[in-house]
């Protein structure tokens, strides 16, 4: 029963976006939605591989004495081993989505590719959440409710920022890098706050990801509404 609840709750944001886009008649192709969701699912597995490498690197650094305090080890775990690994994985898969968009009729006949990729980043983030929450639900019945309801906003918002870093890389490389790093910082800060056992820190983490996701949704809404193809 608990496992079913976890899967259902984690799937709601992805379903909500599809309903939103269809009801608003946004020119966002359903096949692209499916591709973006799939990219998010695949990024979970690539993220696991990348994380394992950074975990080994962290263990080597600790054993060599270069990371001497527990504080630095904790920051490395939450910001590099987890946050950076997952955002890098997301970046790789979204670059593939970006290339596909440019090579298909979605780019030729639909709205600006920047809007498409940003929306795809949001959806990919939600796709990642579905699989991550499912795995956590299988491995443990002690998934904190706050994490269950905040994981999707986190990954959706970070996916949006990672996607934004792709679209303007040639024109504004510094801004692109800052967009990617902001996703890593938001993700790492969330990991750090949510890991604490007192409610204020966890509540702050929840508020941060909700605000970050809201700003991403507003940007997508404005860009879709401002598109010449919007009807």
LOTI-705047 format. One line per field, with one value per residue (C-alpha): chain; z, y, x. Coordinates in Angstrom, 3 decimals. Each point is the difference from the previous one (the first is absolute). Layout:
<atoms>
chain	c(A  ...)
z	c(Z  ...)
y	c(Y  ...)
x	c(X  ...)
</atoms>
This chain:
<atoms>
chain	c(A  A  A  A  A  A  A  A  A  A  A  A  A  A  A  A  A  A  A  A  A  A  A  A  A  A  A  A  A  A  A  A  A  A  A  A  A  A  A  A  A  A  A  A  A  A  A  A  A  A  A  A  A  A  A  A  A  A  A  A  A  A  A  A  A  A  A  A  A  A  A  A  A  A  A  A  A  A  A  A  A  A  A  A  A  A  A  A  A  A  A  A  A  A  A  A  A  A  A  A  A  A  A  A  A  A  A  A  A  A  A  A  A  A  A  A  A  A  A  A  A  A  A  A  A  A  A  A  A  A  A  A  A  A  A  A  A  A  A  A  A  A  A  A  A  A  A  A  A  A  A  A  A  A  A  A  A  A  A  A  A  A  A  A  A  A  A  A  A  A  A  A  A  A  A  A  A  A  A  A  A  A  A  A  A  A  A  A  A  A  A  A  A  A  A  A  A  A  A  A  A  A  A  A  A  A  A  A  A  A  A  A  A  A  A  A  A  A  A  A  A  A  A  A  A  A  A  A  A  A  A)
z	c(0.000  0.962  -3.203  -2.076  1.760  -0.653  -3.724  -0.309  1.795  -1.880  -3.343  0.631  -1.102  -3.344  -0.613  1.035  -2.536  -2.822  0.934  0.306  -3.436  -1.691  1.633  -0.779  -3.584  0.206  -3.198  1.892  -1.805  2.011  -1.440  1.357  3.388  -0.060  -1.116  2.782  2.615  -1.267  0.120  3.641  0.742  -1.748  1.788  3.275  -1.117  -1.447  3.211  2.047  -2.075  0.300  3.733  0.564  -1.614  2.127  3.073  -0.724  -0.560  3.314  1.835  -1.556  1.018  3.564  0.275  -1.292  2.745  -2.356  1.417  3.712  1.545  0.074  -1.159  -3.292  -0.532  0.446  -2.424  -2.553  0.315  -0.365  -2.541  -2.133  0.392  -0.160  -1.371  -2.600  -1.152  -0.517  -1.753  -2.246  -0.896  -0.736  -2.134  -2.143  -0.697  -0.673  -2.495  -1.892  0.162  -1.232  -2.988  -0.848  0.175  -2.395  -2.438  -0.154  -1.064  3.586  -0.562  -3.539  0.428  3.657  2.485  0.903  0.913  3.229  1.294  -1.079  1.707  3.216  0.203  -0.752  2.886  2.368  -1.217  0.125  3.608  0.829  -1.835  2.116  3.141  -0.944  -0.243  2.987  2.254  -1.276  0.868  3.433  0.558  -0.831  2.163  3.017  1.424  1.963  -2.788  1.769  -1.131  -0.417  -2.362  -1.864  -0.746  -0.565  -2.233  -3.139  0.394  0.590  -3.063  -2.209  0.895  -0.380  -3.313  -1.232  0.946  -1.536  -3.211  0.048  0.169  -3.291  -2.149  0.255  0.366  -3.253  0.470  3.785  1.317  3.386  0.633  -1.131  2.498  2.748  -0.788  0.354  3.195  1.467  -0.482  1.807  2.859  0.416  -0.102  2.431  2.423  -0.071  0.757  2.905  1.517  -0.471  1.663  3.281  2.599  1.038  -1.709  -0.658  -2.324  -1.864  -0.334  -1.413  -2.550  -0.980  -0.403  -2.108  -2.494  -0.220  -0.714  -2.531  -1.792  -0.032  -1.692  -2.635  -0.672  -0.336  -2.546  -2.059  0.170  -1.198  -2.781  -1.234  0.117  -1.852  -2.765  -3.456  -0.314  3.216  -0.596)
y	c(0.000  2.409  -0.810  0.782  3.347  0.905  -0.777  1.844  3.151  0.134  -0.337  2.825  2.916  -1.658  -0.709  3.547  1.510  -2.098  1.070  3.628  0.039  -1.727  2.130  3.201  -1.202  0.596  -1.053  -2.564  -3.397  -3.021  -2.132  2.589  -0.251  -3.781  0.400  2.503  -2.212  -2.951  2.121  0.728  -3.697  -0.857  2.818  -1.798  -2.961  2.124  2.014  -3.152  -0.861  3.509  0.077  -3.243  1.499  3.149  -2.142  -1.913  3.288  1.333  -3.123  0.347  3.661  -0.826  -2.888  2.208  2.522  2.846  0.223  0.031  1.175  -1.530  3.331  -0.054  -3.664  0.823  2.931  -2.168  -2.686  2.292  2.507  -2.048  -3.692  0.434  3.426  0.485  -3.631  0.127  3.384  -1.139  -3.086  2.191  2.285  -2.896  -1.306  3.467  0.726  -3.080  1.299  3.406  -1.610  -1.993  3.144  1.816  -2.903  -0.587  1.809  1.102  2.602  0.839  0.264  0.713  2.715  1.316  -2.845  1.816  -0.382  -3.625  -0.930  1.854  -1.717  -3.302  0.622  0.455  -3.213  -1.957  1.078  -1.380  -3.219  -0.392  0.445  -2.786  -2.567  1.298  -0.041  -3.458  -1.376  1.632  -1.385  -3.521  0.189  1.639  0.784  2.882  2.578  3.342  1.588  3.391  -1.521  -1.839  3.241  2.168  -2.256  0.742  3.809  -0.314  -2.107  1.884  3.365  -1.269  -1.625  3.339  1.727  -2.683  0.240  3.784  -0.457  -1.927  2.356  3.080  -1.605  1.387  3.530  0.314  -2.690  1.671  0.250  -3.601  -1.193  2.075  -1.594  -3.455  0.891  1.538  -3.364  -1.737  2.526  -0.190  -3.803  -0.231  2.485  -1.991  -3.214  1.653  1.537  -3.026  -2.262  1.868  -1.420  3.247  1.329  3.654  -1.046  -2.478  2.546  2.559  -2.598  -0.560  3.733  0.477  -2.716  1.136  3.569  -1.157  -2.227  2.788  2.377  -2.648  -0.598  3.749  0.328  -2.908  1.469  3.421  -1.441  -2.294  2.799  2.341  -2.479  0.845  -3.543  0.197  -0.239)
x	c(0.000  2.763  1.898  -3.096  -0.428  3.648  -0.272  -3.321  1.154  3.308  -1.836  -2.476  2.259  0.814  -3.693  -0.917  2.410  -1.458  -3.546  1.133  1.642  -2.933  -2.712  1.914  0.572  3.716  1.808  2.038  -0.097  -1.122  2.868  2.442  -1.691  0.479  3.625  0.730  -1.626  2.049  3.173  -0.758  -0.393  3.266  1.828  -0.698  2.118  2.796  -0.078  0.527  3.078  1.453  -0.751  1.869  3.104  -0.189  -0.588  3.196  1.820  -1.291  1.115  3.442  0.235  -1.050  2.468  2.808  -0.688  -0.904  -3.548  0.697  -3.236  -3.449  -1.421  1.915  -0.860  -3.690  0.159  1.778  -2.676  -3.011  1.332  2.428  -0.749  -3.787  -0.987  2.739  -0.233  -3.757  0.078  2.850  -2.013  -3.006  2.152  1.238  -3.500  -1.441  2.778  -1.193  -3.586  1.215  1.746  -3.129  -2.141  2.316  0.038  -3.759  -3.133  -0.537  2.694  -1.054  -3.762  -0.561  0.923  3.423  2.361  0.957  -3.544  -0.166  3.264  -0.854  -3.374  1.723  2.396  -2.924  -1.647  3.279  0.412  -3.426  0.846  3.128  -2.111  -2.397  2.792  1.965  -3.069  -0.950  3.442  -0.111  -3.481  1.183  3.110  -1.637  -3.415  1.470  0.099  -0.663  -3.258  1.681  2.545  -2.744  -1.826  3.080  2.123  -2.041  0.162  3.748  0.770  -2.459  1.509  3.563  -0.884  -1.310  3.266  2.190  -2.025  0.387  3.766  -0.106  -2.065  2.234  3.419  1.412  -1.340  0.431  2.372  0.527  -3.736  -0.409  2.594  -1.617  -3.381  1.504  1.840  -3.154  -1.729  2.865  -0.055  -3.791  0.142  2.909  -1.566  -3.225  1.902  1.781  -3.137  -2.242  2.580  -0.291  -2.333  -1.670  -3.108  1.073  2.849  -2.190  -2.796  2.443  1.133  -3.623  -0.663  3.144  -0.895  -3.638  1.090  2.602  -2.489  -2.606  2.414  0.764  -3.695  -0.640  2.817  -1.344  -3.506  1.188  2.160  -2.750  -2.554  2.321  0.709  -1.289  -1.296  -2.017  -3.738)
</atoms>
